[in-house]
Amino acid sequence: MQNRHEGIIFDLDGTLWDSSEEVAVAWSGVLKRHFKLEISNEEMKGLMGKTMDDIFRRLLPPSTSNAQAMQIAAECCNAEQEYLRQHGARLFPHVPEVLEKLSRTYQLFIVSNCDKGYIETFLYYYKFEPLFSDTECFGHTGKQKGSSIRLLLGRNPLQKAVYVGDTHLDMAAAKFAGIPFIHADYGFEKVPEASCSISSFDELPKTVSEIL
């Protein structure tokens, strides 16, 4: 039986799936049109997890105006979502069956630094909508991830919650929100100082039960 007062909040990129290759293909199509730029899979992995504002400040030439950067960012986000709705991306091993198992006991959530529509595309492609109670993202809030987690917690009263992510930024966000952090060590970034980590997604149910 689901415990309505305990929740697991997930990061998306590097925690539930790896869409870096697919997003790099979609974004490169837009960037080549405007600047004759391409972005590699590895470069994309290094950018994922950051806010969209931060990504495009790093990615575009310094001479790019704010208005042009906003236009290109919107085009990239539209292109990635169209591509992902058709092709999906690589789920990490065991994600479908473990999410199904966890959803029977806990409320599940996603908070990401992505743009609007990206989480919804993930849920749509894999038909995960029934498993998740709520989501939040930078595209909706315009805030750093820790603040977005706080907003989500504020409208979903929980007695206990934990955040699962793969980067130092995720760990800092969990600390800011005042909840425990579980590091997804199989993801994009090593966080050796994390006090709790999993090396495979199927370790999560046991780890969560020890924390919540």
Secondary structure, DSSP 8 states (H G I E B T S, - for coil): --EEEEEEEE--BTTTEE-HHHHHHHHHHHHHHHHS----HHHHHHHTTS-HHHHHHHHS-TT--HHHHHHHHHHHHHHHHHHHHHH--EE-TTHHHHHHHHHTTEEEEEEES--TTHHHHHHHHHT-GGG-SEEEEHHHH-S-HHHHHHHHHHHS--SEEEEEESSHHHHHHHHHHT--EEEETTSSS--TT-SSEESSGGGHHHHHHHH-
